[in-house]
Amino acid sequence: MHINQNYLNLKDSYLFSVIAKKVKEYTATHPDKNIIRLGIGDVTLPLVPVVVSAMQQAVTEMGAAETFRGYGEEQGYAFLRQAVCGYYGKKGVALRDDEVFINDGAKSDLGNILDIFSPDNTVLIPDPVYPVYVDTNIMAGRKIIYMNGNAANDFLPLPDKNIRADLIYLCSPNNPTGAVYSREQLKAWVDYALENDAVILFDSAYEIFVRDKTKPSSLYQIDGAKECAIEFCSLSKTAGFTGTRCGYTVVPHELKRDGAELNKLWLRRQTTKFNGVPYIVQRGAEAVFSDAGLAQINGNIDYYLQNARIMADTLTKLGIWFTGGENSPYIWLKTPNGMPSWDFFDFLLEKANVVGTPGTGFGVNGEGFFRLTAFGNRENVLEAMRRLQSVGIAT
Ligand code: MLT
């Protein structure tokens, strides 16, 4: 018997678990402190009314013999897959409902999708990056090449013709930096993937924050993307589903490698290893895509974007360099006076009782940077910004 030795190559703990542990230890020794959490991107506004009533209705159905449902389709109910297609239609992207797979959030599928690719594939991952892309590939023992995101390229790395990769992770609007790729930049990635026979794994979990209509909110808005990309999206941030759990993965029929349709492989994988998302949750998710649902969730997104503006204004006032905060719920700032990321984390926790995420947790290029999220409630965001201004962090 042998364990998967690749697990021994992982850092001891997942980034957000480390932060949660540190905050727990601090609160245990300082129970009187009012800690404001702007670390993990967890939403604070409740589910919107149309979602709540759709789920209540679904609960009632599940409690009556005539409308009760047992196992559903592993890839999700057709009503929800069609609603997702309708949403993509509004973006000018035509999808068939069997190209949409309902999941319990993007994180699971971003890791699970690796089942359908050979362990020999080389993976290209931006740095800084959402740690799930890195950790899941380390677990599978894949070779990882990193591409540098930095202030010089606005944290939006572009393809390098000298580098050959099979799988490419992109996230736009980006977690952690909040940076958003333009149409031309994404076209460069699609062209690169097509030339190299590579597959892009495109994380669009923050697509709803794109308010600048010149910027793409789906990679499929770029010609050729259906032949080279899988897109992952989540209702966690879109509709406050971090605790409710629902998202979707799009695998277009046009996407073929080694003569096989990836859509068929993924369906085969999901029907074997996944039993679907609860009916009640899928009814709630369906309501998100109704006209009333979209209007209500966009009200919440406006609120978070306003938080981001408040945070951006404070950083500007303090003379602190940052990116993001526009078309994104994340603000990525340079730590004052070149302070290492974890030192700044400790400083903010102790002096301002504000929790953020150290940039170095997202990769080596994150050293000297720090991420704040705009998902707090308004009062806390305002208070956190007041505290930032009073602890002497101006550069
Ligand atoms: C984050 O803070 O980066 C996200 O909330 C984590 C996630 O979506 O899993």
Boltz pocket constraint, residues with backbone or C-beta under 6 A from the ligand:
constraints:
  - pocket:
      binder: B
      contacts: [[A, 39], [A, 40], [A, 41], [A, 42], [A, 107], [A, 130], [A, 175], [A, 236]]
      max_distance: 6.0
